[in-house]
Amino acid sequence: MLDLKLVRNSTENVAVELKKRGFTLDVDTFNALEDQRKQLQVTLQALQNERNVRSKEVGQAKAAGQEVTDSFKKLKELSEALKQCEAKFTQVQLALDDFLSYLPNLSHVSVPEGKSDADNQVIRTWGEPASFSFTPKDHVELGAAHGGLDFEGAAKLSGARFVVLRGAFARLQRALIQFMLDLHTQEHGYQEIAVPYIVNGECLFGTGQLPKLKEDLFSVQSEHQQYLIPTAEVPVANTVRDQIIEGAELPIKYVCYSSCFRSEAGSYGKDIRGMLRQHQFEKVELVQIVRPALSYAAHEELTQHAEAVLQRLELPYRLVLLCTADMGFAAAKTYDLEVWLPGQQRYREISSCSNTEAFQARRMKTRWRDEEGRIDWVHTLNGSGLAVGRTLIAIIENYQDAQGRIRIPKALQMYMGGKDVIE
């Protein structure tokens, strides 16, 4: 959530910055709510002062043995007026909070302005796309040939955009998960954490999915309003909700494997072939909670940790800086990692690494205390390290040969029982 003081004191500047993100700030509505708040606050303070004065006068009169019936009646009327004013003030405050909850984060100064993903900037590439002596197949064809990817069987169970993995393909997915967790915990300094896959609305509000992105969530039928997680970022980041963290405890670095669930509302007809855009998918998520002054150094570090997975797997990729129009709701700056897929002859996103600055912290009410005792909002960061399904696709397509076999990257062979090829 944006800082209310910033929006209040620099409304026009905030409107200009949000416009870069394709969001139009309703300045008139905000100003109207602010005017109501100011008027009610003045009235509230006047009523509180008058009540305090009259209450003191009534007390003094009673102590002196004077008649206080009329004065007490007026005091009661004053208390009722104060109660009504407080209720109106609370309503306006709630309306302001609701208004702010729909505003996306402001972009960092280093983020390029743009109108679509065509304006994203390629920062660097790593590795060279393989040259094949044959026309490479995509993962759907290869998966069918091996009997390892079953989309029709999954459709009978759950509908479209699900998959059943069998045999070596199921094991390869498990190997990827274990490899990523081992790399991030043993070499990158993350603590592994396991979290529930069902969360309440407060968690999703904290990380920014609610109320703006509700249509992309799967809700759970129960006596409580609960949802399946769209990413492990939601429960992991919320483990520090409503806390003041001591400076000595920072940075906090978590890695979490989970299944993720998204309705993919608004994406119908887009990336419907194969495993690219599923309702359920696997992901290894990186989350960091850090001091504000160090968050952009942490952003570079977290991104490099995600890159390390692709480098160890020897998968060609490129690093892309997203423009203002292409970033997620909560992000101040985002790097995407895009892996090369021979079956599509193009790069596709496999990880988004974002710094949300204090945006999520304000919503989660997560702060930290420095060595002098001062309290401020933490900064939170998150990134896929990596999306397991898309990494599986990349391996299947990049490591295929003319006979349709799939070689196993050296980094994964120990997790596959020493096997170096899927026949």
C-alpha positions as CSV (number, residue, x, y, z in Angstrom):
1,M,0.0,0.0,0.0
2,L,1.2,3.5,-0.7
3,D,2.0,5.9,2.1
4,L,-1.1,7.9,2.8
5,K,0.9,10.9,3.7
6,L,2.7,10.8,0.3
7,V,-0.6,10.6,-1.6
8,R,-2.1,13.3,0.6
9,N,0.8,15.7,0.3
10,S,1.8,15.0,-3.4
11,T,-1.4,13.9,-5.0
12,E,-0.7,15.3,-8.4
13,N,2.8,13.8,-8.5
14,V,1.5,10.4,-7.4
15,A,-1.1,10.7,-10.2
16,V,1.6,11.3,-12.8
17,E,3.7,8.4,-11.5
18,L,0.7,6.0,-11.5
19,K,-0.2,7.1,-15.0
20,K,3.2,5.7,-16.1
21,R,1.8,2.3,-14.9
22,G,-1.4,2.7,-16.9
23,F,-3.4,3.5,-13.8
24,T,-5.6,6.6,-13.5
25,L,-5.7,8.0,-10.0
26,D,-9.2,9.4,-9.2
27,V,-8.0,12.6,-7.7
28,D,-11.5,14.1,-7.2
29,T,-12.6,11.1,-5.2
30,F,-9.5,11.1,-3.1
31,N,-9.7,14.9,-2.5
32,A,-13.4,14.6,-1.5
33,L,-12.6,11.9,1.0
34,E,-9.7,13.9,2.4
35,D,-11.9,17.0,2.7
36,Q,-14.5,14.9,4.7
37,R,-11.8,13.5,6.9
38,K,-10.3,17.0,7.7
39,Q,-13.8,18.5,8.4
40,L,-14.7,15.5,10.6
41,Q,-11.4,15.6,12.4
42,V,-11.8,19.3,13.2
43,T,-15.4,18.7,14.5
44,L,-14.2,15.6,16.4
45,Q,-11.4,17.5,18.2
46,A,-13.8,20.4,19.0
47,L,-16.4,18.0,20.4
48,Q,-13.7,16.2,22.4
49,N,-12.4,19.4,23.9
50,E,-15.9,20.6,24.8
51,R,-16.8,17.3,26.4
52,N,-13.7,17.4,28.5
53,V,-14.4,21.0,29.7
54,R,-18.1,20.2,30.5
55,S,-17.2,17.0,32.2
56,K,-14.8,18.8,34.4
57,E,-17.4,21.5,35.2
58,V,-20.0,18.9,36.1
59,G,-17.5,17.2,38.4
60,Q,-16.6,20.5,40.1
61,A,-20.3,21.4,40.5
62,K,-21.2,18.0,42.0
63,A,-18.3,18.3,44.4
64,A,-19.7,21.7,45.5
65,G,-23.1,20.3,46.0
66,Q,-24.7,22.2,43.1
67,E,-27.5,21.1,40.9
68,V,-26.1,19.3,37.8
69,T,-29.2,17.8,36.1
70,D,-29.3,20.2,33.1
71,S,-25.5,20.2,32.8
72,F,-25.4,16.4,32.9
73,K,-28.1,16.2,30.2
74,K,-26.1,18.5,27.9
75,L,-23.0,16.5,28.6
76,K,-24.9,13.3,27.6
77,E,-26.1,15.0,24.4
78,L,-22.5,16.1,23.7
79,S,-21.3,12.5,24.2
80,E,-23.9,11.2,21.7
81,A,-22.9,13.8,19.1
82,L,-19.2,12.8,19.7
83,K,-20.1,9.1,19.2
84,Q,-21.9,9.8,15.9
85,C,-19.0,12.0,14.7
86,E,-16.5,9.2,15.6
87,A,-18.6,6.7,13.6
88,K,-18.6,9.0,10.5
89,F,-14.9,9.6,10.9
90,T,-14.2,5.8,11.0
91,Q,-16.3,5.3,7.9
92,V,-14.3,7.9,6.0
93,Q,-11.0,6.4,7.2
94,L,-12.2,3.0,6.0
95,A,-13.2,4.5,2.6
96,L,-9.7,6.0,2.3
97,D,-8.1,2.7,3.2
98,D,-10.3,0.9,0.6
99,F,-9.3,3.6,-2.0
100,L,-5.6,3.1,-1.3
101,S,-5.9,-0.7,-1.5
102,Y,-6.6,-0.5,-5.2
103,L,-3.5,1.7,-6.0
104,P,-0.5,-0.1,-7.4
105,N,3.0,0.5,-6.2
106,L,5.0,3.4,-7.6
107,S,7.8,2.4,-9.9
108,H,11.5,2.8,-9.0
109,V,13.3,5.6,-10.9
110,S,15.4,3.0,-12.8
111,V,12.3,1.4,-14.3
112,P,11.8,2.3,-18.0
113,E,8.5,3.9,-18.9
114,G,6.5,1.9,-21.4
115,K,3.0,1.0,-22.6
116,S,3.4,-2.7,-23.1
117,D,5.9,-5.6,-22.8
118,A,7.3,-4.4,-26.1
119,D,9.0,-1.7,-24.1
120,N,10.8,-4.0,-21.7
121,Q,14.6,-3.9,-21.8
122,V,16.9,-6.8,-22.3
123,I,19.8,-6.4,-19.9
124,R,21.9,-9.4,-20.8
125,T,21.7,-12.9,-22.3
126,W,23.4,-16.1,-21.1
127,G,24.2,-19.1,-23.2
128,E,23.6,-19.7,-26.8
129,P,20.4,-21.4,-28.1
130,A,21.3,-24.9,-29.4
131,S,21.5,-25.6,-33.1
132,F,19.7,-28.8,-34.1
133,S,20.2,-30.8,-37.3
134,F,16.5,-31.5,-37.2
135,T,13.3,-29.6,-36.5
136,P,13.0,-29.6,-32.7
137,K,9.7,-30.7,-31.2
138,D,7.9,-28.9,-28.4
139,H,7.3,-30.5,-25.0
140,V,3.8,-31.6,-25.9
141,E,5.0,-33.8,-28.7
142,L,7.9,-35.1,-26.7
143,G,5.8,-35.8,-23.7
144,A,3.2,-37.7,-25.7
145,A,5.9,-39.8,-27.4
146,H,7.4,-40.8,-24.0
147,G,4.0,-41.2,-22.3
148,G,5.2,-38.8,-19.6
149,L,2.8,-35.9,-20.1
150,D,-0.9,-36.7,-20.1
151,F,-3.2,-33.7,-20.7
152,E,-6.2,-35.7,-21.7
153,G,-6.1,-37.9,-18.6
154,A,-5.8,-34.8,-16.4
155,A,-8.8,-33.2,-18.2
156,K,-10.9,-36.2,-17.2
157,L,-9.9,-35.6,-13.6
158,S,-9.9,-31.8,-13.3
159,G,-10.7,-30.1,-16.6
160,A,-8.5,-28.1,-19.0
161,R,-5.1,-26.7,-18.0
162,F,-4.0,-29.6,-15.8
163,V,-1.5,-32.3,-16.5
164,V,-0.6,-35.8,-15.2
165,L,3.1,-36.6,-15.1
166,R,4.3,-40.2,-15.3
167,G,7.5,-42.2,-15.0
168,A,10.8,-40.4,-15.7
169,F,8.9,-37.1,-16.2
170,A,7.4,-37.2,-12.7
171,R,10.8,-38.1,-11.3
172,L,12.5,-35.3,-13.3
173,Q,10.1,-32.8,-11.8
174,R,10.9,-34.1,-8.3
175,A,14.6,-33.9,-9.1
176,L,14.3,-30.3,-10.2
177,I,12.5,-29.4,-6.9
178,Q,15.2,-31.1,-4.8
179,F,18.0,-29.6,-6.8
180,M,16.6,-26.0,-6.5
181,L,16.0,-26.4,-2.7
182,D,19.5,-27.8,-2.2
183,L,21.2,-25.0,-4.2
184,H,19.3,-22.2,-2.4
185,T,19.8,-23.6,1.1
186,Q,23.3,-24.9,0.8
187,E,24.9,-22.2,-1.3
188,H,22.7,-19.1,-1.3
189,G,21.9,-18.9,2.4
190,Y,18.1,-19.4,2.4
191,Q,16.2,-21.2,5.2
192,E,13.7,-23.7,3.8
193,I,10.2,-23.2,5.0
194,A,7.0,-25.3,4.4
195,V,3.7,-23.4,4.5
196,P,-0.1,-24.2,4.2
197,Y,-1.6,-24.1,0.7
198,I,-4.8,-22.5,2.0
199,V,-4.7,-18.9,3.4
200,N,-7.2,-16.3,4.6
201,G,-8.0,-13.0,3.0
202,E,-5.7,-11.1,5.3
203,C,-2.7,-12.9,3.8
204,L,-3.7,-12.1,0.3
205,F,-4.4,-8.5,1.2
206,G,-1.0,-8.3,2.7
207,T,0.9,-9.3,-0.4
208,G,-1.4,-7.3,-2.7
209,Q,-3.6,-10.0,-4.4
210,L,-6.7,-8.7,-2.7
211,P,-8.9,-6.9,-3.4
212,K,-7.5,-6.0,-6.9
213,L,-6.7,-9.5,-8.2
214,K,-9.5,-11.5,-6.6
215,E,-10.7,-13.0,-10.0
216,D,-7.4,-14.8,-10.4
217,L,-7.8,-16.7,-7.1
218,F,-9.5,-20.1,-6.3
219,S,-11.7,-19.7,-3.2
220,V,-12.3,-22.6,-0.9
221,Q,-15.8,-23.6,0.2
222,S,-15.7,-23.5,4.0
223,E,-17.1,-21.7,7.0
224,H,-14.3,-19.1,6.6
225,Q,-13.3,-17.1,3.6
226,Q,-10.2,-18.9,2.4
227,Y,-8.2,-19.3,-0.8
228,L,-5.7,-21.6,-2.5
229,I,-2.4,-19.9,-2.7
230,P,-1.4,-18.4,-6.1
231,T,2.2,-18.4,-5.0
232,A,4.2,-19.4,-1.9
233,E,5.1,-15.7,-1.6
234,V,1.7,-15.1,0.0
235,P,2.0,-17.4,3.1
236,V,5.8,-17.0,3.4
237,A,5.8,-13.2,3.5
238,N,2.9,-13.2,5.9
239,T,4.8,-15.2,8.4
240,V,6.1,-11.8,9.6
241,R,2.7,-10.0,9.5
242,D,1.9,-7.7,12.4
243,Q,5.5,-7.9,13.7
244,I,8.3,-5.6,14.7
245,I,11.5,-7.4,13.7
246,E,14.8,-6.6,15.4
247,G,17.5,-5.3,13.1
248,A,19.9,-8.1,14.1
249,E,17.4,-10.6,12.6
250,L,17.6,-9.1,9.1
251,P,17.9,-10.1,6.4
252,I,15.4,-13.0,6.6
253,K,15.8,-15.3,3.6
254,Y,13.3,-18.1,2.9
255,V,13.0,-20.6,0.1
256,C,9.8,-22.6,-0.2
257,Y,8.5,-25.3,-2.6
258,S,4.8,-25.4,-3.1
259,S,2.0,-26.1,-5.6
260,C,0.4,-22.9,-6.8
261,F,-3.2,-22.4,-8.0
262,R,-4.5,-19.7,-10.4
263,S,-7.7,-19.3,-12.3
264,E,-5.8,-17.4,-15.0
265,A,-8.8,-15.1,-15.5
266,G,-8.5,-13.0,-18.6
267,S,-5.9,-15.3,-20.2
268,Y,-8.3,-17.6,-22.1
269,G,-6.9,-18.5,-25.5
270,K,-3.4,-17.5,-24.4
271,D,-0.6,-20.1,-23.9
272,I,-3.2,-22.8,-23.8
273,R,-0.9,-25.5,-25.4
274,G,0.8,-27.8,-23.0
275,M,2.2,-26.8,-19.6
276,L,2.9,-23.2,-20.1
277,R,-0.1,-21.8,-18.3
278,Q,-1.7,-24.2,-15.9
279,H,-4.3,-23.8,-13.1
280,Q,-2.0,-25.8,-10.8
281,F,1.8,-25.7,-11.1
282,E,4.9,-26.2,-9.0
283,K,7.3,-23.5,-8.0
284,V,10.3,-22.9,-5.7
285,E,9.9,-19.4,-4.3
286,L,12.5,-17.1,-2.8
287,V,11.5,-14.4,-0.3
288,Q,13.7,-11.9,1.4
289,I,12.8,-9.4,4.2
290,V,15.5,-6.7,4.5
291,R,16.4,-3.3,5.7
292,P,15.2,-0.6,3.3
293,A,18.7,0.7,2.6
294,L,19.8,-2.7,1.3
295,S,16.8,-3.8,-0.7
296,Y,18.1,-3.0,-4.1
297,A,21.3,-4.8,-3.5
298,A,19.2,-7.7,-2.2
299,H,17.1,-7.5,-5.4
300,E,20.2,-8.0,-7.6
301,E,21.4,-10.9,-5.3
302,L,18.0,-12.6,-5.4
303,T,17.9,-12.3,-9.2
304,Q,21.4,-13.8,-9.5
305,H,20.3,-16.7,-7.2
306,A,17.5,-17.5,-9.7
307,E,19.9,-17.2,-12.6
308,A,22.2,-19.7,-11.0
309,V,19.6,-22.4,-11.4
310,L,19.5,-21.8,-15.1
311,Q,23.2,-21.6,-15.4
312,R,23.7,-24.9,-13.5
313,L,21.2,-26.5,-15.8
314,E,23.0,-25.0,-18.8
315,L,19.8,-23.5,-20.2
316,P,20.1,-20.4,-22.4
317,Y,18.2,-17.4,-21.0
318,R,18.0,-13.6,-21.0
319,L,17.5,-11.1,-18.2
320,V,14.8,-8.5,-18.9
321,L,13.9,-5.3,-17.0
322,L,10.2,-4.8,-17.1
323,C,8.8,-1.4,-18.0
324,T,6.2,0.5,-16.0
325,A,3.2,-1.0,-17.8
326,D,4.3,-4.6,-17.5
327,M,5.1,-4.9,-13.7
328,G,2.9,-6.7,-11.2
329,F,0.6,-4.7,-8.9
330,A,2.9,-4.7,-5.8
331,A,6.3,-4.4,-7.6
332,A,8.5,-1.2,-7.6
333,K,11.0,-3.0,-9.9
334,T,11.0,-6.4,-11.6
335,Y,13.4,-8.5,-13.5
336,D,12.1,-11.3,-15.6
337,L,14.2,-14.3,-16.5
338,E,13.2,-15.7,-19.9
339,V,14.4,-19.2,-20.9
340,W,14.9,-20.2,-24.6
341,L,12.4,-22.8,-25.8
342,P,13.4,-24.5,-29.1
343,G,9.9,-25.9,-29.6
344,Q,8.6,-22.3,-29.8
345,Q,11.8,-20.7,-31.1
346,R,11.4,-17.9,-28.6
347,Y,12.2,-16.9,-25.0
348,R,9.5,-17.4,-22.4
349,E,9.3,-16.1,-18.8
350,I,10.5,-18.6,-16.2
351,S,11.0,-16.3,-13.2
352,S,10.0,-12.8,-12.0
353,C,12.1,-11.2,-9.3
354,S,10.6,-8.2,-7.7
355,N,11.4,-5.6,-5.1
356,T,8.1,-4.3,-3.5
357,E,9.9,-1.9,-1.2
358,A,7.5,-1.1,1.7
359,F,4.3,-1.6,-0.3
360,Q,3.6,-5.1,1.1
361,A,5.0,-4.2,4.6
362,R,2.4,-1.4,5.0
363,R,-0.3,-3.8,4.1
364,M,1.1,-6.6,6.4
365,K,2.0,-4.1,9.2
366,T,5.5,-5.4,9.3
367,R,8.2,-3.2,10.7
368,W,11.8,-3.4,12.0
369,R,13.7,-1.7,14.9
370,D,17.2,-0.4,14.2
371,E,20.1,-0.2,16.7
372,E,18.9,3.2,17.9
373,G,15.4,2.0,18.6
374,R,13.8,3.7,15.6
375,I,11.0,1.8,13.9
376,D,10.3,1.7,10.2
377,W,8.8,-0.5,7.5
378,V,10.8,-3.4,6.2
379,H,11.3,-4.0,2.4
380,T,10.1,-7.3,1.0
381,L,11.4,-9.1,-2.2
382,N,10.3,-12.2,-4.0
383,G,11.2,-14.3,-7.0
384,S,10.7,-17.7,-8.5
385,G,13.8,-19.8,-8.1
386,L,12.4,-21.3,-10.4
387,A,9.0,-22.1,-11.8
388,V,9.4,-25.9,-11.9
389,G,6.9,-26.7,-14.7
390,R,8.5,-24.2,-17.1
391,T,12.0,-25.5,-16.2
392,L,10.8,-29.0,-17.0
393,I,9.6,-27.8,-20.4
394,A,12.9,-26.1,-21.0
395,I,14.9,-29.2,-20.3
396,I,12.6,-31.4,-22.4
397,E,13.0,-29.1,-25.4
398,N,16.6,-28.0,-25.1
399,Y,18.0,-31.5,-24.3
400,Q,16.1,-33.5,-27.0
401,D,18.0,-35.4,-29.7
402,A,17.1,-36.6,-33.2
403,Q,15.8,-39.9,-31.8
404,G,13.4,-38.2,-29.5
405,R,15.5,-39.0,-26.4
406,I,16.0,-36.4,-23.7
407,R,19.4,-36.0,-22.1
408,I,19.5,-35.2,-18.4
409,P,21.5,-32.1,-17.3
410,K,24.6,-33.1,-15.3
411,A,23.3,-31.1,-12.3
412,L,20.3,-33.4,-12.1
413,Q,21.8,-36.8,-12.8
414,M,22.5,-37.5,-9.1
415,Y,18.9,-36.8,-8.4
416,M,17.9,-39.2,-11.2
417,G,19.8,-42.2,-9.8
418,G,22.7,-41.6,-12.1
419,K,20.6,-41.7,-15.2
420,D,21.9,-39.5,-18.0
421,V,19.1,-39.9,-20.6
422,I,15.4,-40.5,-20.9
423,E,14.9,-43.1,-23.7
